[in-house]
């Protein structure tokens, strides 16, 4: 039998790859198996982008722009998204888009009857929850159709320089796990294509630096765009068209007079409120049930450490006079979908969308008014891709991928490209649960 470089290879370094690796380690798969993670290239983009695309990036992906990490962006896909009037972005460096997420973790919205996977996640993945004194709406909620939900966030395994936890960066955590458990962490390259060597029962991984890695089993977690691209270049996917789903997202600036009154009162009485460190800008969240559809409504302060603003706006944000709300729309009336092209030949086009109805808007406005908040007129609805909750690009192609491998399934897709539904809330819990479910079934199958 051919001697392979690795028994198991994880491709990608986002949340799915982190969940996969953590599960493998918890089940001691790294003992007796040689494992590696192909994490991505630190400098995937060697080209400059023009001023027009730079302005688009600044307006549409401000956090990424302000982080000055333009070199990590797939600029071909960025141009494709720009000309299609969408906000889809692909980052192929270590951690991927996962290093810019909000870390939202809402197990109570997903849990029914807890099973073994739920218990494993809750007992082994680190997270913290907001304290009630960080709430922007005090007291009992006054609207029957809105239910407050606990805000939790996945956190780092380490403390930062000032002694606080941070929002989990999956790329950093994967590197830590690899170092602790003697797992190879491969950087400065990314995967071009896979060659399936059925007669010898292994996969040949061809990287962009011309290196070739031979592995018995592949867990492919390169992302909702990256995974289909690899499969298309490998001739496993025959067609370049994919359908991506996303949360329909509305962002609403909010004027909060109570913030000014409280700040002014503290100034006059020379009292300073206790400053509570919060891991996230999301302070409070509600689930709204209106007209047969579920909405996730989050209340956020503006994180001025991540986004640059002028001094006056910075003061209003610190006083919590200006906050903002994000509303993610559930899929009860159909997924929010977009037809995209892997080869970038045809512009991306929305195929299914049900925007907020008049009745839903009335209920949302009443919620704000009863909470003593004033929505600021603005262009509320954001373009497709803005939520960073992309999923489902391969759900209708799983059969073809399995048929390609016949009875010897060695390429296992673990990321959100095979996630069918995400609910109205931020997606981390569902992504982790889906990944672990896939990996556990695959490990049982391949051990037989």
C-alpha positions as CSV (number, residue, x, y, z in Angstrom):
1,X,0.0,0.0,0.0
2,X,1.3,3.5,-0.9
3,X,2.8,5.5,2.0
4,X,0.9,8.8,2.2
5,X,2.1,12.2,3.4
6,X,-1.0,12.4,5.8
7,X,-3.8,10.2,6.9
8,X,-6.2,13.2,7.3
9,X,-5.9,16.7,5.8
10,X,-8.1,19.6,6.8
11,X,-8.3,22.3,4.0
12,X,-9.2,25.8,5.3
13,X,-8.9,27.7,8.6
14,X,-12.3,29.1,9.2
15,X,-14.9,28.2,11.8
16,X,-15.8,24.8,10.1
17,X,-12.2,23.8,10.0
18,X,-11.7,24.8,13.6
19,X,-14.8,22.7,14.7
20,X,-13.5,19.8,12.6
21,X,-10.0,19.8,14.1
22,X,-11.3,20.3,17.6
23,X,-13.6,17.3,17.2
24,X,-10.8,15.1,15.8
25,X,-8.6,16.0,18.7
26,X,-11.3,15.4,21.3
27,X,-11.8,12.0,19.8
28,X,-8.0,11.4,19.7
29,X,-7.9,10.9,16.0
30,X,-4.5,12.6,16.0
31,X,-3.1,9.7,17.9
32,X,-2.1,7.1,15.4
33,X,-3.0,9.3,12.4
34,X,-0.8,11.9,10.8
35,X,-2.9,15.0,10.3
36,X,-2.2,18.4,8.7
37,X,-4.1,21.6,8.1
38,X,-3.6,23.6,4.9
39,X,-4.5,27.0,6.4
40,X,-4.1,29.4,3.4
41,X,-1.7,32.0,2.1
42,X,-0.8,35.0,4.2
43,X,-0.5,37.2,1.1
44,X,-2.9,35.6,-1.4
45,X,-3.2,38.8,-3.4
46,X,-0.1,40.3,-4.9
47,X,-1.9,42.8,-7.1
48,X,-3.0,46.3,-6.3
49,X,-6.7,47.4,-6.7
50,X,-7.7,50.6,-8.4
51,X,-9.3,53.6,-6.7
52,X,-12.8,52.7,-7.7
53,X,-12.6,49.2,-6.2
54,X,-10.9,50.7,-3.1
55,X,-13.9,53.0,-2.6
56,X,-16.3,50.1,-3.0
57,X,-14.3,48.1,-0.4
58,X,-14.3,51.0,2.0
59,X,-18.1,51.5,1.7
60,X,-19.1,47.8,1.6
61,X,-16.6,46.0,3.8
62,X,-15.4,48.8,6.2
63,X,-14.0,46.5,8.9
64,X,-11.8,44.7,6.4
65,X,-10.7,48.0,4.8
66,X,-9.8,49.6,8.1
67,X,-7.8,46.5,9.1
68,X,-5.6,47.2,6.0
69,X,-5.7,43.6,4.9
70,X,-6.3,44.2,1.2
71,X,-3.6,41.7,0.3
72,X,-5.7,38.9,1.7
73,X,-8.7,39.5,-0.6
74,X,-9.4,37.5,-3.7
75,X,-9.5,40.6,-6.0
76,X,-10.9,38.8,-9.0
77,X,-14.0,37.9,-6.9
78,X,-14.1,41.4,-5.4
79,X,-14.3,42.9,-9.0
80,X,-17.0,40.3,-9.9
81,X,-19.0,41.3,-6.8
82,X,-18.6,45.0,-7.5
83,X,-19.8,44.8,-11.1
84,X,-22.7,42.6,-9.9
85,X,-23.8,45.2,-7.3
86,X,-23.4,42.6,-4.5
87,X,-21.3,42.5,-1.3
88,X,-19.9,39.0,-1.7
89,X,-16.3,38.7,-0.7
90,X,-13.8,35.9,-0.6
91,X,-10.8,35.9,1.7
92,X,-8.4,32.9,1.4
93,X,-5.8,33.8,4.0
94,X,-5.5,32.2,7.5
95,X,-8.8,32.5,9.3
96,X,-10.6,33.6,6.2
97,X,-13.7,35.7,6.6
98,X,-14.0,34.1,10.1
99,X,-11.6,36.7,11.6
100,X,-14.0,39.5,10.8
101,X,-17.2,37.9,12.1
102,X,-19.1,38.9,15.3
103,X,-18.8,35.6,17.1
104,X,-22.5,35.4,17.8
105,X,-23.4,32.1,19.5
106,X,-27.0,31.3,20.1
107,X,-27.5,27.7,21.2
108,X,-30.8,28.3,22.9
109,X,-32.4,29.3,19.5
110,X,-31.3,26.0,18.0
111,X,-31.6,23.5,20.8
112,X,-34.6,21.2,20.9
113,X,-34.0,18.0,22.7
114,X,-30.3,18.1,23.4
115,X,-28.3,15.3,21.7
116,X,-24.7,14.2,22.1
117,X,-23.4,16.8,19.6
118,X,-25.1,19.7,21.5
119,X,-23.6,18.5,24.7
120,X,-20.2,18.2,23.1
121,X,-20.3,21.7,21.8
122,X,-21.6,23.3,25.0
123,X,-19.0,21.5,27.1
124,X,-15.9,22.0,24.9
125,X,-16.3,25.2,23.0
126,X,-15.5,28.4,24.9
127,X,-18.1,31.2,24.9
128,X,-19.2,34.1,27.1
129,X,-22.6,35.8,27.5
130,X,-23.6,39.4,28.0
131,X,-24.5,40.5,31.5
132,X,-27.9,42.2,31.9
133,X,-26.3,45.5,32.9
134,X,-25.1,45.9,29.3
135,X,-28.7,46.0,28.1
136,X,-29.7,49.1,26.1
137,X,-33.4,48.4,26.9
138,X,-34.0,48.2,30.6
139,X,-36.9,46.4,32.2
140,X,-39.5,44.3,30.7
141,X,-40.0,44.2,26.9
142,X,-43.3,45.9,26.0
143,X,-44.2,44.1,22.8
144,X,-45.9,40.7,22.7
145,X,-44.3,39.7,19.4
146,X,-40.7,40.3,20.6
147,X,-38.9,37.9,22.9
148,X,-35.5,38.8,24.3
149,X,-32.7,36.2,23.8
150,X,-29.4,35.8,25.5
151,X,-26.4,37.1,23.6
152,X,-23.4,34.8,23.7
153,X,-20.2,34.9,21.8
154,X,-17.4,32.4,21.0
155,X,-14.2,33.6,22.7
156,X,-10.5,33.0,22.3
157,X,-8.7,30.5,24.4
158,X,-6.2,33.1,25.5
159,X,-6.2,36.6,27.1
160,X,-5.0,39.6,25.2
161,X,-2.4,42.1,26.4
162,X,-4.9,43.9,28.7
163,X,-6.2,40.7,30.2
164,X,-9.4,40.3,28.3
165,X,-10.8,37.5,26.1
166,X,-11.4,38.3,22.4
167,X,-13.9,37.2,19.8
168,X,-12.7,33.8,18.6
169,X,-10.4,34.0,15.5
170,X,-10.6,30.5,14.1
171,X,-7.3,30.8,12.3
172,X,-5.4,31.6,15.5
173,X,-7.1,28.9,17.4
174,X,-6.3,26.3,14.8
175,X,-2.7,27.3,14.9
176,X,-2.7,26.9,18.8
177,X,-4.4,23.4,18.5
178,X,-1.9,22.3,15.9
179,X,1.1,23.4,18.0
180,X,-0.3,21.7,21.1
181,X,-1.1,18.4,19.4
182,X,1.9,18.0,17.0
183,X,-0.3,18.6,13.9
184,X,1.3,20.2,10.8
185,X,0.0,23.7,10.1
186,X,0.8,24.5,6.5
187,X,0.8,28.2,5.5
188,X,2.0,30.3,2.6
189,X,0.1,28.3,0.1
190,X,-3.5,27.3,-0.8
191,X,-5.1,24.5,-2.6
192,X,-5.5,24.6,-6.4
193,X,-7.2,21.3,-7.1
194,X,-7.7,17.7,-5.9
195,X,-6.9,14.5,-7.9
196,X,-8.9,11.5,-6.8
197,X,-6.7,8.3,-7.1
198,X,-9.4,5.7,-6.7
199,X,-7.3,2.7,-7.5
200,X,-4.9,3.5,-4.6
201,X,-7.5,5.0,-2.3
202,X,-6.0,8.4,-1.7
203,X,-6.3,12.1,-2.7
204,X,-3.6,14.1,-4.4
205,X,-3.7,17.7,-3.3
206,X,-2.1,20.1,-5.8
207,X,-1.2,23.5,-4.2
208,X,-0.5,26.8,-5.9
209,X,3.2,26.7,-4.9
210,X,3.4,23.5,-7.1
211,X,3.7,21.2,-4.0
212,X,1.7,18.0,-3.9
213,X,0.3,16.4,-0.8
214,X,-1.1,12.9,-0.7
215,X,-3.7,12.2,1.9
216,X,-6.1,9.3,2.7
217,X,-9.0,11.5,3.8
218,X,-9.8,15.2,3.0
219,X,-12.1,17.4,5.1
220,X,-12.8,20.3,2.8
221,X,-13.7,23.6,4.6
222,X,-12.5,26.3,2.2
223,X,-15.7,28.3,2.4
224,X,-19.0,28.8,0.5
225,X,-17.0,30.2,-2.5
226,X,-13.6,28.6,-2.0
227,X,-14.9,25.0,-1.8
228,X,-16.9,25.1,-5.0
229,X,-13.9,26.7,-6.7
230,X,-11.6,23.9,-5.7
231,X,-14.1,21.2,-6.8
232,X,-14.7,23.0,-10.2
233,X,-10.9,23.2,-10.9
234,X,-10.7,19.5,-9.9
235,X,-13.4,18.7,-12.5
236,X,-15.6,17.2,-9.8
237,X,-18.1,20.0,-10.3
238,X,-18.9,20.1,-14.0
239,X,-20.9,23.4,-14.1
240,X,-19.7,26.8,-12.9
241,X,-23.1,28.1,-11.7
242,X,-23.8,27.9,-8.0
243,X,-26.7,29.3,-5.9
244,X,-25.6,31.0,-2.6
245,X,-28.0,31.8,0.3
246,X,-27.6,34.6,2.7
247,X,-29.5,36.5,5.4
248,X,-31.5,39.4,4.1
249,X,-30.0,42.1,6.3
250,X,-31.3,45.5,7.3
251,X,-29.1,48.0,9.2
252,X,-30.9,50.8,11.0
253,X,-29.1,53.8,12.7
254,X,-30.9,54.6,16.0
255,X,-31.0,57.9,18.0
256,X,-31.3,57.1,21.7
257,X,-32.2,60.2,23.7
258,X,-31.9,58.3,27.0
259,X,-28.2,57.9,26.3
260,X,-27.7,61.7,26.3
261,X,-29.9,62.2,29.4
262,X,-27.9,59.6,31.4
263,X,-24.6,61.0,30.3
264,X,-25.6,64.6,31.1
265,X,-26.9,63.5,34.5
266,X,-23.6,61.7,35.3
267,X,-21.7,64.8,34.3
268,X,-23.8,67.2,36.5
269,X,-23.6,64.8,39.5
270,X,-20.0,64.0,38.9
271,X,-20.8,60.3,38.7
272,X,-19.2,58.0,36.4
273,X,-20.9,54.8,35.4
274,X,-19.0,51.6,35.8
275,X,-17.3,50.7,32.5
276,X,-18.0,47.0,31.7
277,X,-15.7,45.3,29.3
278,X,-17.8,43.7,26.5
279,X,-16.4,41.2,24.0
280,X,-18.8,42.3,21.3
281,X,-20.6,45.4,20.1
282,X,-23.9,43.4,20.2
283,X,-25.5,44.4,23.5
284,X,-29.0,43.0,23.3
285,X,-31.1,40.8,20.9
286,X,-34.7,39.9,20.3
287,X,-36.6,37.4,18.2
288,X,-39.6,38.9,16.5
289,X,-42.4,36.8,15.1
290,X,-44.4,38.9,12.6
291,X,-46.7,37.7,9.8
292,X,-45.4,34.1,9.8
293,X,-41.7,35.1,9.6
294,X,-39.0,35.2,12.3
295,X,-36.6,38.2,12.6
296,X,-33.5,38.5,14.6
297,X,-33.2,42.1,15.9
298,X,-29.9,43.0,17.5
299,X,-29.0,46.3,19.2
300,X,-25.3,47.3,18.7
301,X,-23.0,50.0,19.9
302,X,-20.6,51.3,17.3
303,X,-17.2,49.7,17.8
304,X,-15.0,52.8,17.2
305,X,-11.8,50.7,17.8
306,X,-12.5,48.8,14.6
307,X,-14.1,51.6,12.5
308,X,-12.7,55.1,12.1
309,X,-15.2,58.0,12.7
310,X,-15.0,61.7,13.3
311,X,-14.6,63.1,16.9
312,X,-18.2,64.3,17.2
313,X,-19.7,60.9,16.1
314,X,-17.2,59.2,18.3
315,X,-18.5,61.2,21.3
316,X,-22.1,60.3,20.5
317,X,-21.2,56.7,20.2
318,X,-19.4,56.6,23.5
319,X,-22.5,58.2,25.1
320,X,-24.6,55.5,23.4
321,X,-26.8,58.3,22.0
322,X,-26.2,56.8,18.5
323,X,-26.4,53.0,18.2
324,X,-27.6,50.8,15.4
325,X,-29.8,47.8,14.9
326,X,-29.2,44.9,12.6
327,X,-32.2,42.8,11.5
328,X,-31.6,39.3,10.0
329,X,-34.7,37.9,8.2
330,X,-35.6,34.2,8.6
331,X,-36.3,32.0,5.6
332,X,-39.9,31.0,6.3
333,X,-41.0,32.7,3.1
334,X,-38.1,31.4,1.1
335,X,-34.3,31.7,1.2
336,X,-32.6,34.9,0.1
337,X,-30.6,33.5,-2.8
338,X,-28.2,34.6,-5.5
339,X,-27.0,32.9,-8.7
340,X,-23.2,33.2,-9.0
341,X,-20.6,32.0,-11.4
342,X,-17.4,30.3,-10.2
343,X,-15.6,31.2,-13.4
344,X,-16.8,34.8,-13.1
345,X,-18.3,34.9,-16.6
346,X,-21.9,35.8,-15.7
347,X,-22.9,38.5,-13.2
348,X,-24.4,37.4,-9.9
349,X,-28.2,37.8,-9.9
350,X,-30.8,37.5,-7.1
351,X,-33.1,34.6,-7.7
352,X,-35.3,34.6,-4.6
353,X,-36.1,37.5,-2.2
354,X,-39.0,38.5,0.0
355,X,-38.2,41.9,1.4
356,X,-39.8,43.2,4.7
357,X,-43.5,43.9,4.2
358,X,-45.3,47.0,5.3
359,X,-46.8,45.1,8.2
360,X,-43.4,43.9,9.4
361,X,-42.0,47.5,9.2
362,X,-44.9,48.8,11.3
363,X,-44.2,46.3,14.0
364,X,-40.4,47.0,13.9
365,X,-41.0,50.7,14.2
366,X,-43.4,50.2,17.1
367,X,-40.8,48.1,18.9
368,X,-38.3,50.9,18.6
369,X,-40.7,53.6,19.7
370,X,-41.9,51.7,22.7
371,X,-38.3,51.2,23.7
372,X,-37.7,55.0,23.5
373,X,-35.6,54.8,20.3
374,X,-35.8,56.8,17.2
375,X,-34.8,55.2,13.8
376,X,-32.7,57.6,11.7
377,X,-33.8,57.7,8.0
378,X,-31.2,55.9,5.9
379,X,-30.8,53.3,3.2
380,X,-31.7,50.4,5.5
381,X,-31.5,47.3,3.2
382,X,-27.9,46.1,2.5
383,X,-26.8,44.3,-0.7
384,X,-26.6,40.5,-0.8
385,X,-23.5,39.2,1.0
386,X,-23.4,41.9,3.6
387,X,-24.2,39.7,6.6
388,X,-21.2,37.4,5.9
389,X,-23.7,34.5,6.7
390,X,-23.3,32.9,3.2
391,X,-24.3,29.2,3.0
392,X,-25.8,26.5,0.8
393,X,-23.8,26.8,-2.4
394,X,-23.4,23.1,-2.7
395,X,-26.6,21.7,-1.2
396,X,-28.0,20.8,-4.6
397,X,-24.8,19.3,-5.8
398,X,-24.0,16.8,-3.0
399,X,-25.4,13.9,-5.0
400,X,-23.1,14.6,-7.9
401,X,-20.0,14.9,-5.6
402,X,-20.8,11.6,-3.9
403,X,-21.5,9.9,-7.2
404,X,-18.1,11.0,-8.4
405,X,-16.4,9.2,-5.5
406,X,-18.8,6.2,-5.8
407,X,-18.4,3.9,-2.7
408,X,-15.1,5.4,-1.5
409,X,-15.9,8.8,0.0
410,X,-12.6,10.5,0.7
411,X,-13.5,14.1,0.0
412,X,-15.8,15.3,2.8
413,X,-17.2,18.8,2.6
414,X,-17.6,20.3,6.1
415,X,-18.3,24.0,5.7
416,X,-21.4,26.2,5.3
417,X,-21.6,25.4,1.5
418,X,-23.5,22.3,2.5
419,X,-25.6,24.0,5.2
420,X,-29.2,24.0,4.1
421,X,-30.8,26.4,6.6
422,X,-29.5,28.8,9.2
423,X,-32.5,30.3,10.9
424,X,-32.7,34.1,11.6
425,X,-29.8,34.3,14.1
426,X,-26.0,34.5,13.5
427,X,-24.8,31.2,12.2
428,X,-21.9,29.9,14.3
429,X,-23.8,27.3,16.4
430,X,-25.5,25.8,13.4
431,X,-22.2,25.7,11.4
432,X,-20.3,24.0,14.2
433,X,-23.1,21.5,14.8
434,X,-23.4,20.7,11.1
435,X,-19.6,20.2,10.8
436,X,-19.3,17.9,13.8
437,X,-22.3,15.8,12.5
438,X,-20.6,15.4,9.1
439,X,-17.1,14.6,10.6
440,X,-18.5,12.1,13.1
441,X,-20.4,10.2,10.4
442,X,-17.4,10.2,8.1
443,X,-15.0,8.9,10.8
444,X,-17.4,6.1,11.6
445,X,-17.7,5.2,7.9
446,X,-14.0,5.3,7.2
447,X,-13.1,3.2,10.2
448,X,-15.3,0.3,9.0
